[in-house]
Amino acid sequence: MNILNPKYISNKEVNSALFGGNILATRDQLGEDGTYDEVATDLGIESIRYPGGSLTEHYFDLANPDNDLVKDINSGKPIDFLPYSEFMSYAEDTGKSVTIVLPTQKYFSHQVDGNGDRYAQIDEDTLRGFVQDTLDGIYGSPSIRAFEIGNEYWGSGQMSSVEYGRVSSRMAEIVNDEISHHSAADSAFSETEIVVQMGENYNFANMNKDYAHYDSADEKIAALNKDYDLDLDRSILTPGGKISWPQLANKLIINEFDTESEQNAIDGVVAHIYSTAPDNLNSRYFDLNTINKTWTEEFDDLSTYVTEWNLRSNTDALDKTEDYGLKQAHELINMVEAMTENDVDVAHIWAVQHSSAANLSGDEGVIELRIPGEMFRMMGKSLPGTKVVDLGHRFTSETEASDTQMDVHAFKGDDKLVAYIASTTDHSSSQNVDFSKLLGQTGKVTITRLGAAEGQNPGFHQTVPEVSSIDPDDVLDGSTLTVELAPYEIIEVVFDDPEFSSELTTMTLTGLPIVHIAETEVDDSEQQVNDGALEDDGGAGGLVGVLAMLPMLLLF
C-alpha cells in the first residue's frame, strides 16, 4: 500500500499559458493546404510562436514578411514559407494569441571593439515599419502576447553575448517606442511584452576557451573585468570554485542595457529548455536557476518565457527506441512542475509537427497525436489553476512520491485534485495508492489511462497511443485506488468537488509546509552541455544542427 503524505502545497498555480506551441513557417501549413490548425485545436493550443526557431534568423524577412518562398540555406532550392498574413489571420480567426520572433542576425556593422565584438547596425526603418504594420493590423489582428528579440543568438544568430546585448537592447528600445506611441498602447497592446533571450555559453558565444590559459579563477575574474569593463567578484564562481560561464553570459547581455530607456523597454527573458532527465535531472532547472541568479537581481517584475521546451531529441543520452513515448510523456509532467515552481509565465512546446523523436504529432500532413501529444492535451485540460502538492520525494527539487515501480504526482485546485500515477518499470505491476491523507471524500472521479497500443514498444517515439477510460467503481475503494499498470503506463485521476483532508486544508489555509524543505545549491560546472537544445527546424536551416556538433560547444 502506497499512502500519499502531503508535505507542502505550492503557492504557484499552473498557468494555462504554459501550454502554447510553436508553428514552423517552413514546415507547417494551414487550412486546406495543411494540418497544423487541426492538430493545434486537438492539443488545445491557444498561444502560438511564429515563425519558429532558427528559421527565423535564416528566412524571416521583415521587409517582405508575406514572402511565400525562401531559398534553403543549404541546398539553395526554393522552399515554401507560411506567409505572415496567413498566420496572423488564422490566429485572429481562431482567437489565439501570438508571440512574434524578430530576426537579429543581419543587424551588425563590420566595426568591432578590442575584443572582436561587432557593434549593432539595425535597419531601423524596416523594423519600425514592420512593427507599425503589425500593430495597425495590416497582417491581421490577433492578440499579440510578445515580440521576442531573436532566436538562440549563440547558434542561428551567430553572435557573442556582448553582440546580442548590443542588438537586443536597441531593438527592444525601438519596438517599445512603436508600441508606446501607438493609439492602442493603453488598450489592445497594454499587455504586449518585449522579451529577450537569456545568455548561454554555447557555439559563437562560448567564452571559457578564451580564458583557459589563466591558472586561477581570480586571474580569470581580473581579466574579464579588464576586458569587458565589469565589476565581477568571487560571487561569479560556482560552489566548485570555477567561473560560472552561463551566469557571465547573462551579465554581459545585461551590461549592454545601459540606459534607462533600454532597461524600461524589456518585459521578460526567454529560455529554451530541453530536458535530458533522468540522465540529468538538473537539465529541467538549470536555465531557470540561472535567470533567477542574474536577470531577476537586476530587473524588477520580469516575466519568464520558455519559448521552446520538451525532452531533447538529438542527444546520445537518450535512445529513440527506448526513452520517448510514455517515458517522454512522464517527463512532460516533471517539466510542467519545474516551470510552475520557477515562475514561468509563458511556454511554447517544441514542436507540434516535426520529424523529430519528441514532437507531439507526426510531421505536416499527419493529424493523429503521438503519446506525448496526448499527455500534453490531458495536462492542458486538467492542470491550469491547480498547485503542485509536494509528496515528499527524496530529491528536494522533485515533488512526486516514488517507489521502485511508480511515481505519483498530485496537483490541487480550489475544487479538484489531479493525480498522475506513472509506471517507472519495464514490467507490468499492480499498484495500490491511498489518497486518505489528501482526501476525506473523493467526489466525482474521472480516470483516464494513457498507454501504448497493444504489442508496441512503450518507449519508442512512433508508438501509437492508446487512451481509455476506467470506471472508478472498478478500481476505487473509498480513497484507495488499485490499478494494473503496463510498462511505463500513466493514469490520470481527476477528483472533482472532493472533500479535502484536514492536512491538505491546513496547508491550503496557512501556506506552510508540514516539514521544512531544504534548498539545494547546484554547481553549474556539472551541468551537461546542452548541445542540441536547439532543436533544429529540420530543412529550415540545418546550420544549427551542424554547429551543435562542434567541439567549441564545451561549456567549461
VMD Tcl script that draws the C-alpha trace (Angstrom):
set ca {
  {0.00 0.00 0.00}
  {1.36 3.41 -1.03}
  {-0.01 6.09 1.31}
  {0.43 9.58 -0.13}
  {1.68 12.01 2.52}
  {1.45 15.69 1.57}
  {4.35 17.80 2.79}
  {3.61 21.13 1.15}
  {1.29 22.85 -1.32}
  {2.94 25.29 -3.67}
  {1.65 28.85 -3.72}
  {2.12 28.94 -7.50}
  {-0.63 27.91 -9.90}
  {-0.12 26.01 -13.11}
  {-0.72 28.61 -15.81}
  {-2.76 27.81 -18.92}
  {-0.20 29.87 -20.86}
  {2.34 27.06 -20.31}
  {0.54 25.05 -22.99}
  {1.34 27.13 -26.05}
  {3.05 25.82 -29.16}
  {5.42 26.71 -31.99}
  {4.47 26.91 -35.64}
  {7.31 26.37 -38.11}
  {6.86 28.52 -41.20}
  {8.99 26.27 -43.42}
  {7.10 23.09 -42.45}
  {3.61 23.82 -41.16}
  {0.66 24.73 -43.35}
  {-2.87 25.87 -42.56}
  {-6.36 25.23 -43.88}
  {-6.79 23.04 -46.93}
  {-3.04 23.11 -47.54}
  {-2.03 21.66 -44.20}
  {-2.81 20.02 -40.89}
  {-1.29 22.35 -38.28}
  {-4.57 24.01 -37.39}
  {-6.29 20.65 -36.86}
  {-3.52 19.35 -34.62}
  {-3.28 22.61 -32.64}
  {-7.02 22.50 -32.00}
  {-6.79 18.88 -30.90}
  {-3.99 19.78 -28.47}
  {-5.90 22.75 -27.06}
  {-3.16 25.22 -28.01}
  {-4.27 28.84 -27.56}
  {-0.96 30.68 -27.94}
  {1.48 30.26 -30.85}
  {5.05 31.38 -31.53}
  {5.80 32.36 -35.15}
  {7.74 31.78 -37.38}
  {9.73 29.22 -35.36}
  {13.32 28.79 -34.22}
  {16.49 29.01 -36.31}
  {14.42 29.54 -39.44}
  {13.56 33.00 -38.07}
  {17.17 34.10 -38.38}
  {17.68 32.45 -41.76}
  {14.45 33.19 -43.61}
  {12.08 35.68 -41.95}
  {12.36 38.97 -43.85}
  {10.76 41.89 -42.02}
  {10.78 43.87 -45.27}
  {8.78 41.13 -47.01}
  {7.01 39.09 -44.31}
  {4.42 37.71 -46.73}
  {7.02 36.06 -48.91}
  {5.80 32.50 -49.52}
  {9.04 31.12 -50.97}
  {12.53 31.25 -49.50}
  {15.85 29.76 -50.57}
  {17.16 26.89 -48.47}
  {20.48 27.97 -46.96}
  {21.99 24.53 -47.55}
  {20.71 23.42 -50.95}
  {19.81 26.76 -52.48}
  {16.49 25.31 -53.59}
  {13.21 27.19 -53.03}
  {11.10 26.03 -50.09}
  {7.61 27.04 -49.01}
  {7.24 29.60 -46.24}
  {3.99 30.28 -44.38}
  {3.23 33.98 -45.04}
  {2.91 36.26 -42.03}
  {-0.58 37.44 -43.06}
  {-1.86 33.90 -43.40}
  {-0.64 33.03 -39.92}
  {-1.90 36.24 -38.30}
  {-5.32 35.90 -39.94}
  {-5.56 32.31 -38.74}
  {-4.64 33.36 -35.20}
  {-7.19 36.17 -35.26}
  {-9.97 33.96 -36.64}
  {-9.35 31.24 -34.03}
  {-8.77 33.57 -31.06}
  {-5.16 32.56 -30.47}
  {-2.53 34.90 -29.05}
  {0.83 35.18 -30.79}
  {4.48 35.61 -29.92}
  {6.40 37.04 -32.88}
  {10.12 36.31 -33.18}
  {12.16 39.11 -34.77}
  {15.36 38.18 -36.67}
  {18.61 39.72 -35.45}
  {21.45 38.03 -37.34}
  {21.99 40.72 -40.00}
  {21.84 43.77 -37.75}
  {25.59 44.36 -37.35}
  {28.26 46.60 -38.77}
  {31.76 45.47 -39.72}
  {33.20 47.60 -36.92}
  {34.45 45.67 -33.88}
  {35.76 46.55 -30.43}
  {39.01 45.44 -28.84}
  {37.53 42.02 -28.02}
  {36.37 41.46 -31.58}
  {32.68 42.00 -30.79}
  {30.69 43.77 -33.51}
  {28.56 46.84 -32.99}
  {24.85 46.88 -33.78}
  {23.69 48.39 -37.05}
  {19.94 47.97 -37.15}
  {17.76 48.67 -40.17}
  {15.57 50.90 -38.05}
  {13.17 51.92 -40.82}
  {12.39 48.30 -41.70}
  {12.00 47.26 -38.07}
  {9.76 50.21 -37.23}
  {7.70 49.68 -40.38}
  {7.15 46.00 -39.60}
  {6.12 46.70 -36.01}
  {3.85 49.58 -37.06}
  {2.11 47.48 -39.70}
  {1.73 44.61 -37.23}
  {0.18 46.87 -34.61}
  {-2.06 48.50 -37.21}
  {-3.47 45.10 -38.14}
  {-2.21 45.19 -41.72}
  {-1.44 41.48 -41.49}
  {-4.29 40.55 -39.16}
  {-5.27 41.48 -35.63}
  {-4.79 38.64 -33.17}
  {-3.86 39.32 -29.56}
  {-0.10 39.96 -29.55}
  {1.37 38.43 -26.43}
  {5.00 39.30 -27.14}
  {7.73 40.35 -29.53}
  {10.74 38.07 -28.99}
  {14.13 39.51 -29.95}
  {15.92 36.84 -31.98}
  {16.33 33.09 -31.67}
  {19.31 31.39 -30.00}
  {21.77 34.20 -30.65}
  {24.68 31.89 -29.88}
  {23.65 29.44 -32.64}
  {21.47 30.53 -35.54}
  {22.03 34.16 -34.54}
  {25.80 33.68 -34.95}
  {26.84 36.22 -32.33}
  {28.53 36.58 -28.97}
  {26.72 37.51 -25.77}
  {28.04 41.08 -25.97}
  {26.85 41.36 -29.56}
  {23.41 40.06 -28.67}
  {23.24 42.52 -25.79}
  {24.01 45.36 -28.18}
  {21.48 44.41 -30.82}
  {18.70 43.33 -28.43}
  {18.92 46.43 -26.25}
  {18.48 48.73 -29.24}
  {15.83 46.59 -30.93}
  {13.84 46.37 -27.70}
  {14.01 50.14 -27.38}
  {12.72 50.62 -30.94}
  {9.88 48.11 -30.56}
  {8.89 49.62 -27.23}
  {8.86 53.09 -28.79}
  {6.47 51.91 -31.50}
  {4.15 50.21 -29.03}
  {4.19 53.15 -26.61}
  {3.27 55.65 -29.32}
  {0.54 53.55 -30.90}
  {-3.04 54.71 -30.42}
  {-3.93 51.36 -28.84}
  {-0.95 51.31 -26.47}
  {-3.21 51.51 -23.43}
  {-5.83 49.12 -24.74}
  {-5.09 46.37 -27.27}
  {-1.34 46.39 -26.59}
  {-1.29 47.24 -22.89}
  {-0.14 43.71 -22.06}
  {2.06 43.08 -25.11}
  {5.55 42.26 -23.88}
  {9.05 42.58 -25.31}
  {11.23 39.65 -24.34}
  {14.95 38.99 -24.82}
  {16.99 35.81 -24.69}
  {18.93 34.70 -21.66}
  {22.67 34.23 -22.04}
  {24.27 30.90 -22.93}
  {27.88 29.75 -23.27}
  {27.49 27.78 -26.49}
  {28.83 27.94 -30.04}
  {29.53 31.53 -31.13}
  {29.08 32.75 -27.55}
  {31.49 30.28 -25.92}
  {33.99 32.17 -23.76}
  {35.75 29.80 -21.40}
  {38.18 28.66 -24.10}
  {39.44 32.26 -24.37}
  {40.44 32.30 -20.70}
  {41.68 28.74 -20.31}
  {45.31 29.91 -20.17}
  {44.77 31.63 -16.81}
  {45.72 29.40 -13.91}
  {43.28 30.55 -11.25}
  {39.70 31.73 -11.03}
  {40.86 35.03 -9.54}
  {43.08 35.65 -12.56}
  {40.17 34.94 -14.87}
  {37.94 37.34 -12.93}
  {40.55 40.08 -13.17}
  {40.99 39.52 -16.91}
  {37.24 39.53 -17.54}
  {36.79 42.73 -15.56}
  {39.52 44.39 -17.61}
  {38.35 43.13 -20.98}
  {34.64 43.85 -20.52}
  {34.64 46.72 -18.02}
  {32.82 44.59 -15.46}
  {32.84 44.54 -11.69}
  {32.88 40.79 -11.09}
  {33.88 39.29 -7.78}
  {34.01 35.76 -6.44}
  {30.21 35.56 -6.43}
  {30.55 34.64 -10.11}
  {32.16 31.37 -9.05}
  {30.32 28.07 -8.76}
  {30.38 26.17 -5.44}
  {33.24 24.22 -7.02}
  {35.31 27.39 -7.41}
  {35.01 27.71 -11.19}
  {33.76 30.61 -13.28}
  {30.04 30.26 -13.93}
  {30.24 30.93 -17.65}
  {26.45 30.79 -18.12}
  {25.98 33.47 -15.45}
  {28.72 35.53 -17.08}
  {26.96 35.32 -20.46}
  {23.81 36.77 -18.90}
  {25.74 39.52 -17.13}
  {27.35 40.52 -20.43}
  {23.95 40.87 -22.09}
  {22.52 42.78 -19.14}
  {25.57 45.08 -19.20}
  {24.56 46.31 -22.66}
  {21.20 47.51 -21.36}
  {22.98 50.57 -20.05}
  {20.37 53.29 -20.49}
  {17.10 53.77 -18.66}
  {15.22 53.67 -21.95}
  {16.70 50.29 -22.86}
  {16.12 48.88 -19.40}
  {12.50 50.01 -19.39}
  {11.92 48.51 -22.83}
  {12.02 44.86 -21.81}
  {9.31 42.92 -20.03}
  {10.70 39.41 -19.95}
  {13.56 37.00 -20.53}
  {13.49 33.84 -22.66}
  {14.89 30.36 -22.08}
  {14.81 27.21 -24.21}
  {14.68 24.07 -22.09}
  {15.28 20.57 -23.43}
  {15.40 18.01 -20.65}
  {17.77 15.05 -20.67}
  {16.29 13.57 -17.49}
  {16.66 11.05 -15.98}
  {20.27 11.21 -17.18}
  {20.50 14.79 -15.90}
  {17.65 15.97 -13.66}
  {19.18 19.43 -13.42}
  {18.54 19.98 -17.13}
  {14.95 20.85 -16.16}
  {16.01 23.63 -13.84}
  {19.44 24.91 -14.82}
  {18.46 27.76 -17.13}
  {15.62 28.87 -14.86}
  {18.00 28.97 -11.90}
  {20.47 30.98 -13.99}
  {17.77 33.52 -14.82}
  {16.92 33.83 -11.14}
  {20.58 34.47 -10.28}
  {21.08 37.14 -12.94}
  {18.13 38.86 -14.57}
  {15.81 38.88 -11.56}
  {18.54 40.52 -9.49}
  {18.87 43.39 -11.97}
  {15.30 43.93 -13.18}
  {12.00 44.14 -11.34}
  {8.95 42.12 -12.36}
  {10.34 40.45 -15.46}
  {8.22 37.71 -16.99}
  {9.87 34.39 -17.76}
  {9.20 32.80 -21.14}
  {10.21 29.31 -22.22}
  {9.55 29.57 -25.94}
  {10.88 26.08 -26.67}
  {10.66 23.09 -24.32}
  {10.47 19.33 -24.50}
  {12.54 16.23 -23.95}
  {15.66 16.58 -26.06}
  {15.57 14.60 -29.27}
  {19.15 14.94 -30.53}
  {21.32 13.56 -27.78}
  {23.29 10.40 -27.10}
  {21.89 10.42 -23.56}
  {18.51 9.20 -24.83}
  {17.57 6.32 -27.12}
  {14.78 6.99 -29.65}
  {13.60 3.40 -29.36}
  {13.52 3.30 -25.55}
  {13.35 6.78 -23.95}
  {10.45 8.52 -25.69}
  {6.79 7.56 -25.95}
  {5.44 7.03 -22.42}
  {8.75 7.95 -20.81}
  {8.68 11.29 -22.58}
  {5.07 11.79 -21.52}
  {6.11 11.32 -17.90}
  {8.94 13.82 -18.31}
  {6.49 16.42 -19.62}
  {4.72 16.24 -16.24}
  {8.03 16.87 -14.48}
  {8.79 19.81 -16.75}
  {5.41 21.45 -16.14}
  {6.06 21.14 -12.41}
  {9.53 22.67 -12.82}
  {8.27 25.59 -14.89}
  {5.45 26.28 -12.47}
  {7.71 26.24 -9.43}
  {10.18 28.55 -11.18}
  {7.58 31.18 -12.10}
  {7.47 30.61 -15.84}
  {4.70 32.79 -17.24}
  {4.51 31.62 -20.86}
  {5.74 28.47 -22.60}
  {5.59 27.12 -26.16}
  {6.33 23.44 -26.65}
  {8.64 22.35 -29.48}
  {7.25 21.04 -31.67}
  {3.66 20.41 -32.61}
  {4.51 18.91 -36.01}
  {8.04 17.81 -36.89}
  {10.13 14.84 -37.92}
  {11.99 14.65 -34.60}
  {11.58 11.98 -31.94}
  {9.95 14.37 -29.48}
  {7.19 16.13 -31.42}
  {3.58 15.88 -30.30}
  {2.18 14.53 -33.56}
  {3.75 13.37 -36.79}
  {5.12 15.69 -39.45}
  {2.95 18.04 -41.52}
  {0.16 16.00 -43.06}
  {-0.39 13.76 -40.03}
  {-3.25 14.66 -37.70}
  {-3.01 11.82 -35.16}
  {-1.35 12.69 -31.85}
  {1.55 10.69 -30.53}
  {1.82 9.65 -26.89}
  {3.42 12.94 -25.69}
  {0.73 14.84 -27.59}
  {-1.97 13.01 -25.67}
  {-0.14 13.78 -22.41}
  {0.16 17.46 -23.33}
  {-3.55 17.61 -24.14}
  {-4.51 15.94 -20.86}
  {-2.38 18.31 -18.79}
  {-3.58 21.39 -20.66}
  {-7.16 20.42 -19.89}
  {-6.75 19.32 -16.27}
  {-3.92 21.29 -14.66}
  {-4.46 25.06 -15.17}
  {-5.44 26.66 -11.87}
  {-4.00 23.84 -9.76}
  {-0.97 23.90 -7.47}
  {1.72 21.28 -7.06}
  {1.38 19.12 -3.96}
  {4.77 18.03 -2.61}
  {4.52 14.37 -1.72}
  {8.00 14.14 -0.23}
  {10.35 12.97 -2.95}
  {13.87 12.06 -1.93}
  {15.28 14.92 -4.06}
  {14.35 18.38 -2.84}
  {13.75 19.64 -6.38}
  {11.26 16.85 -7.05}
  {7.75 16.72 -5.63}
  {6.39 13.32 -6.66}
  {6.06 10.30 -4.42}
  {8.28 7.49 -5.69}
  {8.92 3.84 -5.11}
  {10.72 1.28 -7.23}
  {7.81 0.83 -9.64}
  {5.92 4.10 -9.94}
  {5.80 7.84 -9.36}
  {2.72 9.75 -8.21}
  {2.29 13.45 -8.98}
  {-0.51 15.48 -7.38}
  {-1.99 18.91 -8.12}
  {-4.64 20.66 -6.00}
  {-7.19 23.14 -7.30}
  {-9.89 25.00 -5.41}
  {-12.41 22.30 -6.18}
  {-10.43 19.39 -7.57}
  {-7.41 17.18 -7.12}
  {-5.50 15.81 -10.11}
  {-3.09 12.89 -9.78}
  {-0.83 11.18 -12.29}
  {0.27 7.64 -11.49}
  {3.17 6.72 -13.75}
  {4.81 3.32 -14.02}
  {8.60 3.54 -13.93}
  {9.34 -0.09 -14.67}
  {9.60 -2.26 -17.77}
  {7.18 -4.88 -16.47}
  {3.51 -4.87 -15.54}
  {2.61 -4.16 -11.92}
  {-0.35 -3.90 -9.60}
  {-0.43 -0.70 -7.55}
  {-2.44 0.41 -4.52}
  {-2.49 4.16 -3.91}
  {-4.09 5.52 -0.73}
  {-5.38 9.12 -1.05}
  {-6.79 9.29 2.51}
  {-4.27 11.91 3.67}
  {-5.26 14.09 0.71}
  {-9.00 13.49 0.58}
  {-11.82 12.90 3.03}
  {-14.38 12.24 0.31}
  {-13.42 11.64 -3.31}
  {-16.28 13.47 -5.04}
  {-16.82 12.76 -8.73}
  {-13.91 10.74 -10.11}
  {-12.70 10.51 -13.71}
  {-9.89 8.11 -14.56}
  {-8.03 8.05 -17.88}
  {-5.36 5.57 -18.92}
  {-2.58 6.62 -21.33}
  {-0.71 3.65 -22.70}
  {0.91 2.16 -25.77}
  {-1.10 0.28 -28.36}
  {-1.07 -3.45 -27.75}
  {2.19 -5.10 -28.73}
  {4.04 -1.81 -29.28}
  {7.17 -0.55 -27.53}
  {6.18 1.97 -24.80}
  {9.47 3.86 -25.18}
  {9.52 4.19 -28.97}
  {8.84 7.69 -30.28}
  {6.46 6.50 -33.01}
  {4.41 4.16 -30.85}
  {0.66 4.64 -31.26}
  {-1.06 5.88 -28.08}
  {-3.99 4.12 -26.51}
  {-6.26 6.34 -24.41}
  {-9.10 4.75 -22.48}
  {-11.42 5.46 -19.57}
  {-11.52 3.40 -16.39}
  {-14.72 3.03 -14.37}
  {-13.95 4.32 -10.84}
  {-16.28 1.67 -9.39}
  {-13.90 -0.99 -10.68}
  {-10.72 0.39 -9.12}
  {-11.62 2.75 -6.27}
  {-12.48 1.53 -2.77}
  {-13.10 4.55 -0.57}
  {-9.93 6.59 -1.04}
  {-7.75 3.68 -2.16}
  {-7.10 3.17 -5.85}
  {-5.99 -0.24 -7.13}
  {-4.75 -0.30 -10.72}
  {-2.85 -2.58 -13.05}
  {-0.09 -0.70 -14.85}
  {1.55 -1.84 -18.06}
  {5.21 -0.80 -18.50}
  {5.57 3.00 -18.21}
  {1.82 3.50 -18.45}
  {0.32 6.69 -17.00}
  {-3.06 7.05 -15.31}
  {-4.71 10.42 -14.74}
  {-7.18 10.62 -11.86}
  {-9.32 13.74 -11.50}
  {-11.32 14.18 -8.28}
  {-13.95 16.89 -8.85}
  {-15.58 18.60 -5.85}
  {-13.92 16.34 -3.28}
  {-13.73 16.90 0.44}
  {-10.08 17.62 1.17}
  {-8.32 16.07 4.15}
  {-7.58 18.13 7.25}
  {-3.86 18.03 6.40}
  {-4.42 19.45 2.94}
  {-6.93 22.01 4.17}
  {-4.50 23.24 6.84}
  {-1.70 23.61 4.30}
  {-4.03 25.47 1.93}
  {-5.06 27.93 4.65}
  {-1.63 28.52 6.16}
  {0.58 28.14 3.12}
  {3.09 26.40 5.37}
  {4.81 23.06 4.82}
  {4.41 20.32 7.37}
  {8.16 19.74 7.18}
  {10.97 22.09 6.27}
  {12.04 21.80 2.65}
  {15.77 22.27 2.22}
  {17.08 24.29 -0.70}
  {19.91 22.74 -2.64}
  {22.67 24.56 -4.44}
  {23.93 23.06 -7.66}
  {27.42 23.53 -9.03}
  {26.74 24.51 -12.63}
  {30.12 23.15 -13.63}
  {28.31 19.80 -13.55}
  {25.64 20.96 -15.98}
  {25.89 18.95 -19.16}
  {26.43 20.73 -22.42}
  {23.06 21.41 -23.98}
  {24.42 20.80 -27.43}
  {21.13 20.28 -29.08}
  {18.89 22.26 -27.01}
  {18.38 23.95 -30.08}
  {16.12 21.59 -31.74}
  {16.83 22.03 -35.46}
  {13.96 23.31 -37.57}
  {14.86 20.49 -39.92}
  {15.08 21.50 -43.56}
  {14.72 25.05 -42.33}
  {18.25 25.86 -41.56}
  {20.29 22.83 -40.61}
  {23.24 25.03 -39.69}
  {22.26 24.83 -36.05}
  {22.34 21.06 -36.17}
  {25.86 21.20 -37.59}
  {27.00 23.77 -35.07}
  {25.66 21.59 -32.28}
  {28.35 19.06 -33.02}
  {31.30 21.41 -32.90}
  {33.89 20.95 -30.15}
  {33.54 24.63 -29.27}
  {30.30 23.73 -27.55}
  {32.22 22.80 -24.41}
  {30.52 24.64 -21.61}
  {33.53 24.89 -19.35}
}
mol new
graphics top color blue
foreach p $ca { graphics top sphere $p radius 0.5 }
foreach p [lrange $ca 0 end-1] q [lrange $ca 1 end] { graphics top cylinder $p $q radius 0.2 }
display resetview
